[in-house]
Amino acid sequence: QVQLVEFGGGVVQAGGSLRLSCAASGLSFRNYAMGWFRQAPGQEREFVAAISRSGSTTNYRDSVKGRFTISRDNAKKTVYLQMNSLKPEDTAVYYCAAGSKGSNSGAAEYDYWGQGTQVTASS
């Protein structure tokens, strides 16, 4: 019944931008912190960004600070990831996740996951 659906992935040149969206349904969205994770082929899923229930607190992995921005619109039950100055090493499947324990960086702390959307930054 709970669904998280990502949109906005695609192929861009290095230095370009993409905006990912994740629309939630079947849960009380404002009661969940939201996170973005990514996974490249042959690698483990890694934390990208997270935002608290109200949107007042955010955190990012070091490699995306200053380039990526996470935000949320609780009225629309949607979380966003604005990605600027994309690099080839950002290429991965990006997943959104919902967690009831706060804006954690650990994947195991999240309760629900989207299906993922491919982001490719070509050199």
N, C-alpha and C positions, 0 to 999 in steps of 0.2 A: 504493500500500500504506500509506503514511503518511497518517493522518487526524487532523485537529484539528477538533473539533465543539463549537461554542459553544451554551450554553443560558442562559436566564434573562432575555433581553431582554423588553421590554414597554413599556407606556405608564403613566406615573405623573405625578402633579401635581408641579409645581416644589416643591422642599423634601423630596420623598420619597426613597425608597431602592430600589435594586435590587442583586442579587448575580448577577454573571455567572460561569459556569463554562465551562471548556474542557477536554474530555476528549481525551487523546492516545492513539493506538495506532500500532503499526508502527514505532516508534522507541524508542531507549533514552532514556527521558524524563529521567532524572537527569543525562544528559550534555548537556542543552540548557538554555540560558537561555530564559526565556519573556517575551514582551512582549504588551501590549495596544495596539492602534492604533484610530483611529476615522476615519470619513470621512463628511462631510455632503454633500448634493447640490451639485454644482458646485464642490466644494473638493477639495484634495489630501488624501491620507491623512496623518494626523498622529499623532505619538507620544503615548501616554497614560501608560504605566507599564511597568516591566520588573523582573524578578527574576532573580537569579543562580541557578546550578545547584543550590546547596545551600539557597537561600532566605535566605542571610545578608545579602545586599545588595539593596536596592531603589532605584529612582529614579522620579521622576514629573515630568510637565510642571508648570510653576508653577501653572497655573490649576486643577489638581485637588489640589494638596497640602493636606492636612488634611481632605479630603473623601473621597478614594478610597484604598483599601488593596489592594495586590496581595499574594497569598500563593500557596503551592503545597503540595501533598501528593504527594510523590514515590511513596509507596506506592500511591496511587490514580491516579497519572499524570494529575493534574488541577491546573490553575491557576485561580485565582479573582480576580475584581475586585469588591470591595465598594464600592458607590457610594452615598454619603450626600449629603444636601443638594443634590440634583440641580437643575440650572439649565437653562432652555431652550437655552442654548448648548451643553449637553452632548448634545443630540439628534444622533444619527448612527448609522451602522452600525458596530458594534464588532467588531474582528477580533482573534483571538489568533494568535500567531506563535511559532515555535521557531527558535532560532539557536544555532549551534555556536561563535560568537565572543565570547560573553559577553553581558551585559545592555546591549546597545546601544540607542540611541534612534533610529537610522536604519533605515528600513524595508528598505533594500537589503541590510542585514547579516543578515537573517533568511532561513532556508532553506525553511520550510514555513508555510502559512497556512490558517486555517479559512475557512469560508464566510461568516461574519459573522452577527451578530444585531442586530436593530433596537432601539435605545433611544430612547424619546421622552419628554421631560420637558415637559409642557404648562404654559403660564402661565394 
